[in-house]
């Protein structure tokens, strides 16, 4: 099975890290990539992780689970994880699941 590519770019500034995703987060491999990217940054003692999903074309339960699991683990060590931008499809998924407020999108 061939999974669509997911690219994650990272930028850090003043203890905050921006993770910008490009591609799809619909299958477990991409969900794991997202989860691991957030956890990696949190382990480096980031104060906050901002996730930019504005270039994500498809977003499903694997992406939702990755965000929520990583957010929970980050909270334990005092790191905030928020979604700072989302494509129309991602925004709709987060609205349907009532997660926009929890993830800081609104």
C-alpha positions, 0 to 999 in steps of 0.5 A: 500500500502506498501512503500519500506523502506528508511533509512537516516543516519546522521553525523555532522562535523564542521557545515556540515551534511552528510545525507546518504540514503539507499533504494528507493526514488520513492514515495511521502512518501520517498520524504517527508522523504528526504525533512524533513531530509534536512530541519531538519538539515538546521533548526539546522543552518548547513552551508552545507548539503551533500547528499550521494545517493550511496546506493539508488536503485531507484530514481524518481520524488519524490526524485528530487522534495524533493532535489530541494525544500529543496535546495531552502529553504536552500539557503534562509538561506545561507545553501548549499545542494549538492549531494556528491555521487550517485549510477549509477541509481541516477546519470543517473536520475540526468544526464537525468534531467540536475541536476548534475551540479546544485546539485554539483555532477560533 
